[in-house]
């Protein structure tokens, strides 16, 4: 009985550790902030940065490793597909 509880506690601790390390990995992969100063608002979305609106008002602000990035301009509501960066 005690060994079952110890095994359950061990499993919970291991899973918690995996979740924490997974969160750290996502945070570490965040792109650098864009050095371009934007007067008009905008943001960039990329397929490999799910659920993130990246700062930027020009496609040059898209991350170098970005896949299918799209620039969204808030003032006009327009969206533009950014070319792949080399």
TADAGI-V706822 format. One record per pair of residues at least 24 apart in sequence whose C-alpha atoms are under 6 Angstrom apart, sorted by the first residue. I is the first residue (numbers start at 1). GAP is how many residues later the second one is. D is the distance in whole Angstrom. If there is no record, write none. Layout:
I_GAP_D ; I_GAP_D
This chain:
31_32_6 ; 34_27_5 ; 41_33_5 ; 42_30_5 ; 42_31_4 ; 42_32_5 ; 43_29_5 ; 44_26_6 ; 44_27_5 ; 44_28_6 ; 45_24_5 ; 45_25_5
